[in-house]
Amino acid sequence: MLRKLGKSNQVAIPKDITTTLGLKKDDYLDIYIDNNKIILEPKVLVPKDQAYFFTREWQIDERDAEEDIREGRITKTKDLEGLFKEMDK
């Protein structure tokens, strides 16, 4: 799709592309050059106090926990004391 660079160096993204990618007004795009091409990559801003939950380490731990739950590798306790007793076993 051919587009013309407009006033203030703006480019309109075609509706079929924004629909396909689920982009909406005020969404953020990371813009960079790769191999002499302009790349627009949708991004989601995360509050600083929530950033840890999006780290690779946290995501791996989450996947492991979900697998443990699916496989029944869980311990049901009512309080911390019961949890520590189970952990000591």
Buried (B, 14 or more C-beta within 10 A) or exposed (E): EEEEEEEEEEEEEEEEEBEEBEBEEEEEEEEEEEEEEEEBEEEEEEEEEEEEEEEEEEEEEEEEEEEEEEEEEEEEEEEEEEEEEEEEE
